[in-house]
Amino acid sequence: MDKRRKTLAEYLDKALGDSEKVAPKDLLFSYKGILYPATFCNPETFQVLDSFEARSDDVILAGYPKNGTNWLDQILNDLEITAEKYTDELSVFPRLEFGDPEKFKRMKKLPFRRIIITHLPPQVLPKSIFKSKAKILLLVRNLKDTAVSYFHFHNNMPPLPSFSSWDEYFAAFMHGKLCWGSYFDYLVEWNKHMDDENIMAITYEELKENQTLGLKTIADFFGFSLSEDEIQTVVERSSFKAMREKSSQTHGKLGKILFRKGIVGDWKDHFSEAQSKEMDRKFEECLAGTKLGEKMKYGLYCKA
């Protein structure tokens, strides 16, 4: 296992151990009305978030929790390492918002193209990200599968509070009472940037349907130069099955939680008819007719 992934696994294992010492009431904190996990995030880090200096060559991946960012994180690292023929290991910063406030000073010293991953909505991101014109890949996943995946994540992750039932969780999801806030609000805010030339949206579903084509699209967007054989090597190495099998090495004890099923349509085993219709109405209210809403193909993936 490479040094990058060992470092990430150690970071996640430490966070898991730290969470066992935290009282349930202290697992979350609120910053500007949005909840965050205290084990991974620090209020002081958020207070100095704007001190982060983005560069025009940064590779930025934005995605709401359980949209597939851990999977695409691996893909981006493999694409860049293969394209640039790196001999040195890339440093891993699990999420822009994770860790201590001094991390931004350490990130400033990195001499090469950085891969920045974040769950933050655009209005919370450091202003330099947009001023720098760094390219941003926005990963989105259909609302209903995201809800189900996040439910299992919440209930299996010790650093997060669990829910007594799916029904209790569903109400929290619909009202944004979860870590990183409302997925609906997240999508509405990102939709405002869909005409920005440095931002491209890609869906979890299109990556699942044709990973090779998805990787070629991503490589072209970021300017990675890879041969057909190199693309195929990355595809094989970063398939969901391959990543799940090595998840304990790459993501420590949380590996099997982070890579649960990775399928499309799991929501049908969880949603009641009333809940499905409630989410349909919310989508119509918030995203129907928008560019991002159309990109997500709600009718195809979220209708029984």
Wavefront OBJ file of the C-alpha trace (Angstrom):
o trace
v 0.000 0.000 0.000
v 1.367 3.437 -0.876
v 2.261 6.026 1.718
v -0.722 8.246 0.879
v -3.296 5.585 1.670
v -1.490 4.427 4.799
v -1.573 8.007 6.096
v -5.296 8.284 5.337
v -6.076 4.961 7.034
v -4.155 6.053 10.134
v -6.017 9.384 10.189
v -9.417 7.702 9.990
v -8.537 5.079 12.613
v -7.445 7.824 15.002
v -10.710 9.713 14.417
v -12.641 6.531 15.125
v -10.753 6.010 18.367
v -11.257 9.621 19.418
v -15.010 9.384 18.814
v -15.311 6.617 21.398
v -14.314 9.120 24.069
v -16.920 11.707 23.056
v -20.357 11.923 24.674
v -23.226 11.540 22.156
v -24.356 15.129 22.763
v -20.920 16.405 21.744
v -20.548 14.478 18.467
v -21.784 17.419 16.377
v -21.343 21.187 16.365
v -23.113 23.872 14.366
v -21.360 26.473 12.232
v -23.471 29.080 10.440
v -26.529 26.903 10.854
v -25.029 23.698 9.438
v -24.073 20.642 11.510
v -20.598 19.082 11.313
v -18.938 16.060 13.009
v -16.717 17.210 15.881
v -14.390 14.217 15.501
v -13.343 15.238 12.003
v -14.025 18.977 11.914
v -12.917 21.823 14.137
v -14.829 25.119 14.613
v -11.495 26.970 14.609
v -10.677 25.520 11.181
v -13.936 26.912 9.821
v -13.120 30.323 11.252
v -9.914 30.483 9.197
v -11.288 28.684 6.127
v -10.865 31.792 3.983
v -7.137 31.743 4.689
v -6.871 28.779 2.328
v -5.172 29.905 -0.870
v -6.397 27.996 -3.897
v -4.208 27.747 -6.987
v -5.377 27.769 -10.580
v -3.929 24.275 -11.124
v -5.658 22.708 -8.098
v -7.871 19.703 -8.801
v -11.028 20.210 -6.751
v -13.703 17.576 -6.162
v -16.950 18.688 -4.514
v -19.661 16.276 -3.446
v -22.268 15.874 -0.712
v -21.615 12.989 1.721
v -22.337 9.564 0.196
v -22.278 10.896 -3.366
v -19.200 8.737 -4.037
v -16.380 11.126 -3.140
v -14.179 8.409 -1.598
v -14.458 6.431 -4.822
v -13.773 9.421 -7.065
v -10.972 10.585 -4.770
v -9.147 7.346 -5.606
v -9.879 7.783 -9.308
v -8.535 11.352 -9.372
v -5.357 10.372 -7.538
v -4.786 7.459 -9.914
v -5.446 9.639 -12.966
v -3.059 12.347 -11.844
v -0.297 10.005 -10.727
v -0.525 8.088 -14.008
v -0.732 11.204 -16.185
v 2.058 13.133 -14.471
v 4.257 10.059 -13.894
v 4.831 11.087 -10.282
v 7.601 9.343 -8.402
v 6.883 11.164 -5.145
v 3.737 10.419 -3.169
v 0.904 12.921 -3.170
v 0.000 14.209 0.271
v -3.516 13.324 1.429
v -5.856 15.810 3.097
v -9.052 13.756 3.537
v -11.395 16.771 3.213
v -10.716 20.496 3.008
v -12.822 21.063 6.126
v -11.219 18.274 8.187
v -8.423 18.756 10.692
v -6.718 21.581 12.532
v -6.540 25.231 11.452
v -2.791 25.005 10.829
v -3.338 22.599 7.931
v -3.773 25.455 5.447
v -0.227 26.636 6.153
v 1.035 23.114 5.533
v -0.946 22.830 2.313
v 0.602 26.081 1.091
v 4.023 24.386 1.087
v 3.002 21.601 -1.293
v 4.932 22.240 -4.524
v 2.816 20.292 -6.980
v -0.747 20.084 -8.194
v -2.999 19.421 -5.226
v -6.169 17.353 -5.113
v -8.713 19.061 -2.837
v -11.837 17.163 -1.759
v -14.756 18.795 0.047
v -18.373 18.253 1.100
v -18.913 21.991 1.603
v -21.540 23.920 -0.367
v -20.211 26.760 -2.557
v -21.319 29.587 -0.246
v -19.139 28.138 2.546
v -16.052 27.370 0.456
v -13.012 29.670 0.662
v -13.451 32.583 -1.732
v -10.042 31.888 -3.289
v -11.383 28.689 -4.883
v -13.635 30.707 -7.173
v -11.220 33.616 -7.629
v -8.409 31.287 -8.694
v -10.553 29.753 -11.458
v -9.370 26.329 -10.323
v -11.306 23.566 -12.047
v -14.040 22.049 -9.904
v -15.568 18.632 -10.550
v -18.995 18.422 -8.911
v -20.089 14.860 -8.180
v -23.822 14.345 -7.636
v -25.916 11.248 -6.956
v -29.644 10.674 -7.159
v -31.438 11.953 -4.085
v -33.070 8.740 -2.953
v -29.967 6.525 -3.085
v -27.995 9.287 -1.377
v -30.550 9.360 1.427
v -30.381 5.581 1.935
v -26.592 5.434 1.807
v -26.314 8.320 4.289
v -28.787 6.562 6.617
v -26.570 3.474 6.860
v -23.498 5.671 7.133
v -24.973 7.618 10.064
v -25.998 4.459 11.879
v -22.697 2.622 11.344
v -20.241 5.464 11.924
v -19.379 5.892 15.636
v -18.359 9.566 15.082
v -21.940 10.342 13.990
v -25.197 10.114 15.953
v -27.424 7.198 14.955
v -31.167 7.143 14.315
v -33.667 4.788 15.929
v -35.514 4.166 12.668
v -35.565 4.908 8.949
v -38.650 7.080 9.443
v -36.887 9.241 12.023
v -33.891 9.592 9.740
v -36.008 10.393 6.673
v -37.559 13.370 8.443
v -34.074 14.620 9.389
v -32.840 14.217 5.795
v -35.795 16.097 4.349
v -35.214 19.010 6.752
v -31.424 19.069 6.495
v -30.840 18.086 10.121
v -27.739 16.064 9.264
v -24.012 16.698 9.009
v -23.264 19.077 6.116
v -26.888 20.178 6.060
v -29.581 19.743 3.429
v -28.760 17.917 0.204
v -31.522 19.887 -1.494
v -29.952 23.185 -0.427
v -26.544 21.884 -1.481
v -27.791 21.152 -4.997
v -29.679 24.450 -5.283
v -26.529 26.399 -4.394
v -24.314 24.489 -6.816
v -26.878 24.901 -9.581
v -26.127 28.637 -9.475
v -22.629 27.809 -10.768
v -23.560 25.475 -13.612
v -22.684 28.131 -16.213
v -19.184 28.657 -14.752
v -16.677 27.473 -17.356
v -14.343 26.014 -14.732
v -17.026 23.779 -13.178
v -18.226 20.448 -14.548
v -20.880 18.188 -13.022
v -20.760 14.417 -13.325
v -23.185 11.925 -11.831
v -22.486 8.814 -9.800
v -24.884 6.960 -12.064
v -23.072 7.777 -15.318
v -19.792 6.653 -13.750
v -21.410 3.370 -12.733
v -22.896 2.857 -16.201
v -19.679 3.515 -18.125
v -16.643 4.112 -15.935
v -14.237 4.208 -18.873
v -16.149 7.000 -20.606
v -16.527 8.836 -17.287
v -12.791 8.691 -16.638
v -12.017 9.975 -20.125
v -14.390 12.895 -19.551
v -12.743 13.699 -16.217
v -9.239 13.385 -17.672
v -10.119 15.764 -20.507
v -11.633 18.286 -18.098
v -8.534 18.448 -15.903
v -6.085 18.134 -18.781
v -4.673 14.741 -17.785
v -2.940 13.083 -20.730
v -3.389 9.310 -20.616
v -3.339 6.549 -23.195
v -6.238 4.125 -23.654
v -4.254 1.455 -21.792
v -3.540 3.814 -18.902
v -7.214 4.761 -18.640
v -8.174 1.076 -18.535
v -5.609 0.388 -15.827
v -7.125 3.149 -13.668
v -10.632 1.770 -14.358
v -9.640 -1.690 -13.153
v -7.804 -0.401 -10.110
v -10.616 1.928 -9.048
v -13.708 -0.202 -9.646
v -16.048 -0.205 -6.656
v -15.441 -3.936 -6.170
v -11.660 -3.500 -6.185
v -11.820 -0.559 -3.801
v -14.129 -2.384 -1.387
v -11.785 -5.375 -1.298
v -8.833 -3.214 -0.265
v -10.840 -0.705 1.805
v -9.429 -1.852 5.146
v -5.944 -1.019 3.844
v -6.863 2.320 2.257
v -9.426 3.561 4.809
v -8.691 1.552 7.951
v -11.477 0.247 10.177
v -13.986 2.534 8.460
v -13.365 0.991 5.039
v -16.318 -1.399 4.980
v -18.607 1.402 6.222
v -17.448 3.833 3.544
v -17.802 1.265 0.743
v -21.098 -0.467 1.545
v -22.925 -1.461 -1.665
v -22.248 1.091 -4.388
v -25.362 0.202 -6.352
v -28.066 2.228 -8.081
v -31.679 1.764 -6.970
v -31.165 0.657 -3.362
v -33.759 3.244 -2.307
v -36.628 1.029 -3.478
v -36.093 -1.264 -0.476
v -36.386 1.601 2.026
v -38.847 4.273 0.858
v -42.549 4.004 1.562
v -44.858 5.226 -1.192
v -45.651 8.330 0.858
v -41.961 9.094 1.415
v -41.202 8.632 -2.264
v -43.936 11.075 -3.234
v -42.770 13.562 -0.587
v -39.273 13.585 -2.063
v -40.688 13.858 -5.591
v -42.571 17.000 -4.549
v -39.456 18.453 -2.906
v -37.421 17.844 -6.039
v -40.061 19.537 -8.178
v -40.051 22.495 -5.811
v -36.282 22.901 -5.624
v -34.665 21.538 -8.765
v -37.121 20.694 -11.534
v -36.201 22.539 -14.740
v -32.707 23.510 -13.527
v -29.515 22.479 -15.327
v -28.326 20.380 -12.427
v -31.761 18.871 -11.943
v -31.822 17.800 -15.597
v -28.297 16.395 -15.298
v -29.419 14.124 -12.462
v -32.180 12.443 -14.559
v -34.551 12.279 -11.600
v -37.328 10.587 -13.566
v -35.002 7.730 -14.552
v -33.364 7.049 -11.203
v -35.901 8.186 -8.611
v -39.199 6.919 -9.985
v -40.272 3.325 -9.340
l 1 2 3 4 5 6 7 8 9 10 11 12 13 14 15 16 17 18 19 20 21 22 23 24 25 26 27 28 29 30 31 32 33 34 35 36 37 38 39 40 41 42 43 44 45 46 47 48 49 50 51 52 53 54 55 56 57 58 59 60 61 62 63 64 65 66 67 68 69 70 71 72 73 74 75 76 77 78 79 80 81 82 83 84 85 86 87 88 89 90 91 92 93 94 95 96 97 98 99 100 101 102 103 104 105 106 107 108 109 110 111 112 113 114 115 116 117 118 119 120 121 122 123 124 125 126 127 128 129 130 131 132 133 134 135 136 137 138 139 140 141 142 143 144 145 146 147 148 149 150 151 152 153 154 155 156 157 158 159 160 161 162 163 164 165 166 167 168 169 170 171 172 173 174 175 176 177 178 179 180 181 182 183 184 185 186 187 188 189 190 191 192 193 194 195 196 197 198 199 200 201 202 203 204 205 206 207 208 209 210 211 212 213 214 215 216 217 218 219 220 221 222 223 224 225 226 227 228 229 230 231 232 233 234 235 236 237 238 239 240 241 242 243 244 245 246 247 248 249 250 251 252 253 254 255 256 257 258 259 260 261 262 263 264 265 266 267 268 269 270 271 272 273 274 275 276 277 278 279 280 281 282 283 284 285 286 287 288 289 290 291 292 293 294 295 296 297 298 299 300 301 302 303 304
